[in-house]
Amino acid sequence: MKLAVDFAIKKMMTKKTSAIHFSSRSNEWATPQSLFDRLDDEFKFTLDPCATEYNAKCEKFYTLAQDGLDQDWSGEIVFMNPPYGREISRWMKKAYQESIRGVTVVCLVPSRTDTRWWHNYAMPGEIRFIKGRVRFGGGKNSAPFPSAIVILKGKYRAF
């Protein structure tokens, strides 16, 4: 009997944990200011292409309505904390393409090393893994996944 109860509890916990890991309740989680400030000291960002009026990190930013994917990032030094849902591959592709054109793009992304977008668009850049878990603005807890900083600048050989 105890084994059946333990199994039922474990099954419930697995479902709950999976739901948290793959949840996309919101794509608008603000970058922690201290993390941004450290990167901004190094790169001197001029554009935040995936922002809201409330969480923008740069004076120049694009909101969902302005669609940063359709904008030209030429001449900018970009900080990008893209939506982490299904759209992330499109944002990482845009960052990669802009970097080939000479734009420096610094991305705060989940460390999803098993995904196609990671291999195609993150691995050509410099990757800095973040120790511990990031606590995004507005969150009660740290993210349930590891994060990385991906720095794209210059010309890369396609994978």
N, C-alpha and C positions, 0 to 999 in steps of 0.2 A: 504494500500500500504506500509506504513512504517513497519508494522508487517512482511510482506513478505520479505522486504529488510533486516530487522534485523535477520530474520530466516536464510536467505541466507548467511549473514556475519558470523553468529554463526556456520553454517554448514561448511563453509570454514575454520574457525579458528579451529574447532574440528578436521577436517582432517589434518590440518597442525600440530596441537599439537600432535595428535596420531602418525603422521609420525616421529616427533622428538623423542617421548618417545620410539618408537620401532625401531628406526633407527639402522643399524649396518654397516654404511659406512666404519668404520675402527674398528678393534679390537686391535689396537696398540696405545693406549693412555698412555702416560707416567704418572707414579705416581708423584704427586707434591713432590719435594725434601724435603720440610719442614715436610710433613706428614711422609715420609719415615725416615727422620733423627730422629724424635721423637720415632718411633717404633724401629729403629735400636739401639738407645741408650739403650732401654729396653731389646731387644732380641739378639743383635749382630749377624745379619744375615750372612750366608755363601753361600746361593744359591738363585738365581732368576730363576725359571724354565720356565717362559713364557716371554721371553724378545727378544729384537732385539739388535744388536750391538750398537744402538744409545740410547736406553732407559734402558739398564740393570742397576740395582741398586746394584748388588754385583759383586765382581771380578769373581766368578764362576756363569755362567748363561747358559741357553739353549735357542737356537733360534728355530724358526719354523722348520728349516731343521733338527735340532737335536732332536726334539720332546720330550719335557720334560715329556710327559705322558708315554713314553717308557723307561725313565731313572730310575735308582735306586737313591732315595734321602737319603739313610741311612747315618747316621752320620752328617747330615746337619741341619742347622737351616734356615728354608725356609721363604722367603718373596714371596708371590704370588699375583700378580695382573693379574688374568686370562682373556682371551678373554671373553667379556660380551655377545657374541652371543649364538647360540645354543650349543656351545662347553662347556659352563660354567659348566654344570652338570657333564661332564666327568672330568674336572679339579677339581671340588669340591670332587668328588668321590675319585680321586687319592690322594688329600690332606688328606681326611679322612682315607683312607687305610694306607697311610704312617704314619699318626699320631698313628694309632693302633700299628704300628711296632716300635714306640718310637721316631719318628721324630716330632719336633715342626714345625708347619706350621701356618703362620700368613697370612691371606687372606684379601685383599681389594676387596670387592664385592658390587654389588648393593643390597640394602635391599629389596629383593624380597620375602617377607614373605609368599606369596601365592603360591610359587612354590614347587614342589616335592623336588628339589635339596636342597632348603633351609631347609626343614623339615628333610630330610635324612642326610645331611652332614654339615649343619651350626649349627643347634640347639643343637647337642650334645656338641659343643664347647662353649667357652666363647665368647659372642657377645658384642661388643662395638659400639653402634650407633654413627655416626658422626653428630654433630650439623651442620646444614646448608648443602650446596651442595659442593661437591669437584670440583675444577677446575683442570682438567687434563692437563698435559703438551701439548702445542700446541693448546689448545682450547681457543676460544675467550671468551666463557661464561662458567659458571659452568654447571655441568652435570644436565640434566633435571630429575634426579631421586635421591633419598636418597641413601647413602652408609653406609656400616658397616665394621668393622674390625672383622673377625672371627678368633679366636685363637684355633687351634686344637693341643692338646698334651695329650698323655696318652691314656688309654683304656676307651672306651665308651660302653654303652649299646645301641644296635641298636634299632631304632624306628620302 
